[in-house]
Amino acid sequence: MKKILLLTMLFAFVSALSAQITQERADEIVLERINQETQPYIVYAKEGVQTETTITTTTGEILELDYSCWVYYASDISVNCFCGFYLIVNESNGNLLEVKTKNATPEGLAEWTVLDNCGKNGINDDLLYIHAKIENAAQYSNVAVVKLMGVDVDRDWNKFELTRGDWKDDGFTIELPKTVTPNYLYPLINTNGLLITIVNPPATMTISNENVKIGNAYFWGFDNEDRWVVDEFYPFKMINGGGNSKSVFLTYVDSDVIISGYTEGSIIYHGFDEATGATLLLAGEITTTYSINWKKGWNVWSYSQLQNGSTFTEQWTSISVCELEW
């Protein structure tokens, strides 16, 4: 039998407001409340103002609202929690009502808008969780677990498992390890040919800590029999509405480091001879600018490269986990 959730005031109402509450103001009210939490949350918003709305949860419970309001659901993404609460903002006066639930997410949550996709990561410096809602998730129906894979420097750069998270609700949530053992890290300044390294930094760039060691991690999908079925779930950052994107990396550093300035050099790239159809090796010039501020622990940052004839421009930029798409 379906149960009706009683709307009980669990916390004090916010101060009453004289004018009707816009969606932007309702968003602010909800995020101000979420920012009081110590654990990470993902906040979902039901589209549009709701009037006499009925919400059915995945456990068959029913939440009935008989007034105009903005409706949100905050999902606690702590490991093995599977809990959350509804936040209802009265459209007429801004009063905030909270309804606690356990294992009672709203049906059709995938159609709700993600209001805050980073939980506490957008507020604190520490990056503790990755929550990924995967685009075109239906094509990954055979994925049961997503593993965060590192690289073992001492064993021919073989991949190894750092941690894992269950595939759930068209994505995954992974709690990142607080530390990474030294043999899984390598010097930022070296000549091993990796993308995320710097060779002989010139005077035009500054590295605040040249002894820092780093390590990158990747998201692989595995099925119920622990077979590797997805080589990488790839985060990216949108540049503009045209669909352009930047490559994004998840990087661990063993101490704080700031990288700024630029480097200039030569590059060999592949070109195409329209007359003969041949592929050519051509020489060009490249400028790389750095705007990196990594804190000890996990960081996300973007890498981009643009080409204009034989001239290339690269950028390394620290970004917030809130900006990621999957």
C-alpha positions in Angstrom: 0.0 0.0 0.0 1.3 3.5 -0.8 1.9 5.8 2.1 1.4 9.5 2.3 4.4 11.5 3.6 3.3 14.0 6.2 4.8 17.4 5.6 6.2 18.1 9.0 8.3 21.2 9.7 11.8 19.9 10.5 13.6 23.2 10.6 12.6 26.8 11.1 11.1 28.6 8.2 13.1 31.4 6.6 11.8 34.9 7.1 8.7 35.6 5.2 9.1 37.7 2.1 6.5 40.1 0.7 6.9 39.5 -3.0 6.5 36.2 -4.9 9.7 34.2 -5.0 11.4 33.7 -8.4 13.2 30.5 -9.3 16.6 32.3 -8.9 15.7 33.4 -5.4 14.4 29.9 -4.6 17.7 28.4 -5.8 19.6 30.8 -3.5 17.5 29.8 -0.5 18.1 26.1 -1.1 21.8 26.4 -1.7 22.2 28.6 1.4 20.6 25.8 3.4 22.7 23.1 1.7 25.9 25.0 2.5 25.3 24.4 6.2 25.8 20.7 5.7 29.2 19.0 6.3 28.6 16.1 4.0 28.4 16.4 0.2 25.1 16.7 -1.6 23.8 16.8 -5.1 20.8 19.1 -5.4 18.1 18.5 -8.1 15.4 21.0 -9.0 12.0 20.0 -10.4 11.4 22.2 -13.5 9.0 25.1 -13.1 6.8 26.3 -10.2 4.6 23.4 -8.8 0.9 23.8 -8.0 -1.0 21.1 -6.2 1.8 18.7 -7.1 2.0 15.0 -6.2 5.5 13.4 -6.2 5.9 9.6 -6.1 9.1 8.2 -4.7 10.9 5.1 -5.8 9.7 3.3 -2.7 6.0 4.0 -3.6 5.5 6.8 -1.1 3.6 9.9 -2.1 4.3 13.5 -1.2 1.4 15.9 -1.8 1.8 19.7 -2.0 -1.4 21.8 -2.1 0.3 25.2 -2.7 2.5 26.9 -5.3 6.1 26.1 -4.6 9.6 25.3 -6.0 10.6 21.7 -5.3 14.1 20.4 -4.8 15.7 17.1 -3.8 19.1 16.9 -2.1 20.8 13.5 -2.4 23.5 12.7 0.1 26.4 11.2 -1.8 28.3 9.9 1.2 29.4 6.3 0.6 26.6 3.8 1.4 24.2 6.5 2.6 21.4 6.4 -0.1 19.5 9.1 1.7 18.4 12.7 1.2 15.7 15.2 1.7 13.2 17.3 -0.1 13.3 21.1 0.1 10.1 23.0 -0.8 10.2 26.8 -1.2 6.8 28.5 -0.9 6.4 30.7 -4.0 4.3 33.3 -2.1 6.6 34.0 0.9 9.8 32.0 0.6 9.2 29.8 3.6 11.4 26.6 3.4 10.1 23.2 4.3 12.3 20.1 4.6 11.1 16.5 4.4 13.7 13.9 5.4 13.7 10.5 3.5 15.7 7.3 3.3 15.8 5.3 0.1 12.9 7.5 -1.2 14.2 9.4 -4.2 11.6 10.9 -6.5 10.6 8.9 -9.6 12.0 10.4 -12.8 14.9 12.1 -11.0 16.9 11.9 -14.3 14.5 14.5 -15.7 15.1 17.0 -12.9 17.8 19.7 -13.3 21.0 19.4 -11.4 21.3 22.6 -9.4 24.5 21.9 -7.6 26.6 19.1 -9.1 29.6 19.4 -6.8 28.2 19.1 -3.3 30.8 20.7 -0.9 33.5 20.7 -3.6 32.4 24.1 -4.8 32.8 25.5 -1.3 35.8 23.8 0.2 39.3 23.5 -1.3 39.3 19.7 -0.6 38.1 17.5 -3.5 36.7 14.4 -1.7 34.1 13.1 -4.1 33.5 12.7 -7.8 29.8 12.5 -8.8 29.3 11.7 -12.5 26.0 11.8 -14.3 26.8 10.1 -17.6 25.5 11.3 -20.9 23.9 8.6 -23.0 24.0 6.3 -20.0 21.8 3.6 -21.6 24.8 2.4 -23.7 26.6 1.4 -20.5 23.9 -0.9 -19.2 26.5 -3.7 -18.7 28.5 -1.5 -16.3 28.2 -2.5 -12.6 31.2 -0.8 -11.0 33.4 2.1 -12.0 37.0 1.9 -10.8 39.4 4.8 -10.3 42.6 3.6 -11.9 46.1 5.0 -11.2 49.4 4.4 -12.8 52.2 2.4 -11.2 55.4 4.2 -12.1 57.6 1.3 -10.8 55.8 -1.4 -12.9 56.0 -0.2 -16.5 53.2 2.3 -16.0 50.6 -0.4 -15.5 47.2 0.6 -14.3 46.0 -0.3 -10.8 42.8 0.2 -8.8 42.7 3.2 -6.3 39.1 2.9 -5.3 35.7 2.2 -6.8 32.0 3.2 -6.9 28.8 1.3 -7.9 27.0 2.2 -11.1 23.7 3.8 -10.0 21.1 6.1 -11.4 22.9 6.6 -14.8 26.3 7.4 -13.2 28.6 6.8 -10.3 29.9 8.4 -7.1 33.4 7.8 -6.0 35.0 8.8 -2.7 38.6 9.7 -3.5 41.4 8.3 -1.4 42.9 11.0 0.9 46.5 10.0 0.0 48.3 8.2 -2.8 51.5 6.1 -2.1 54.7 7.6 -3.5 55.5 4.9 -6.0 52.3 5.8 -7.8 53.6 9.4 -8.3 56.2 10.9 -10.6 58.0 14.3 -10.7 56.2 17.2 -12.4 59.5 18.3 -14.0 61.1 15.4 -16.0 61.7 14.1 -19.4 59.6 11.0 -19.6 57.5 12.2 -22.5 54.2 12.3 -20.7 51.6 15.0 -21.4 51.4 16.3 -17.9 55.1 17.0 -17.3 57.4 20.0 -17.8 60.9 19.8 -19.3 63.5 22.5 -18.4 61.1 25.3 -17.3 62.3 28.6 -18.8 62.4 32.0 -17.1 59.0 32.9 -18.6 57.2 30.5 -16.3 57.1 30.1 -12.5 56.7 26.9 -10.5 56.3 27.5 -6.8 57.4 24.0 -5.8 59.6 22.2 -8.3 59.9 19.1 -6.2 56.2 18.3 -6.3 55.1 14.9 -7.5 51.9 14.1 -9.3 49.8 11.2 -10.5 46.8 11.0 -12.7 43.7 8.8 -12.4 41.2 7.4 -14.9 37.7 6.0 -14.7 37.2 2.5 -16.0 33.9 0.5 -16.2 33.6 -3.1 -15.2 30.7 -5.6 -15.4 29.3 -7.9 -12.7 32.0 -10.5 -13.5 34.7 -7.8 -13.0 35.5 -7.7 -16.7 36.8 -4.4 -18.1 34.1 -3.2 -20.5 34.6 0.6 -20.7 38.1 1.9 -21.1 37.4 5.3 -19.7 34.5 7.6 -18.6 35.8 10.9 -19.8 35.1 14.2 -18.0 35.3 17.4 -20.1 34.6 21.1 -19.7 32.5 23.0 -22.2 34.1 26.1 -23.8 31.1 27.6 -25.4 27.6 26.8 -26.6 29.0 25.5 -29.9 29.9 22.2 -28.4 33.6 22.7 -28.1 35.2 21.1 -25.1 38.5 20.9 -23.2 40.2 17.8 -22.1 40.0 17.4 -18.3 42.4 15.5 -16.0 42.0 14.3 -12.4 45.4 14.8 -10.8 46.8 14.1 -7.3 49.7 16.2 -6.0 51.7 15.5 -2.9 52.1 19.2 -2.0 50.7 22.6 -3.0 52.0 24.0 -6.2 51.2 27.1 -8.4 52.3 27.1 -12.1 52.1 30.3 -14.0 53.6 32.1 -17.1 54.2 30.6 -20.5 56.6 28.6 -22.6 57.4 28.9 -26.3 58.9 26.3 -28.7 58.7 24.3 -31.9 56.3 21.5 -32.7 56.1 18.8 -35.4 52.6 18.1 -36.6 50.8 16.1 -39.3 49.6 18.0 -42.3 47.8 17.1 -45.5 48.9 17.7 -49.1 45.6 18.3 -51.0 47.3 17.9 -54.4 48.8 14.4 -53.7 46.7 13.3 -50.8 49.9 12.5 -48.8 50.3 13.0 -45.1 53.2 15.4 -44.3 55.3 16.1 -41.2 55.4 19.9 -40.8 57.1 22.2 -38.4 55.2 24.8 -36.4 55.4 27.1 -33.3 53.7 26.5 -30.0 52.9 28.7 -27.0 51.7 27.2 -23.8 50.2 29.3 -21.0 49.8 28.0 -17.4 47.2 29.0 -14.8 47.4 26.2 -12.3 46.8 26.3 -8.6 46.9 22.7 -7.2 46.3 22.0 -3.6 47.8 18.9 -1.9 45.4 16.1 -2.7 43.1 15.8 -5.8 42.6 18.5 -8.4 40.8 18.9 -11.7 42.2 21.0 -14.5 41.7 21.4 -18.2 44.1 21.2 -21.2 43.3 22.7 -24.6 45.1 23.2 -27.8 44.1 25.4 -30.7 45.7 25.6 -34.1 45.9 28.5 -36.5 47.9 27.4 -39.6 51.3 26.4 -38.3 50.8 28.2 -34.9 49.5 26.3 -31.9 48.3 27.7 -28.6 47.9 25.5 -25.5 46.5 26.2 -22.1 46.7 24.5 -18.7 44.0 25.8 -16.4 42.7 24.9 -12.9 38.9 24.5 -12.9 36.2 23.6 -10.4 34.7 20.1 -10.4 31.4 21.9 -10.7 32.2 22.7 -14.3 32.6 19.1 -15.5 30.4 17.3 -17.9 30.5 13.5 -18.6 
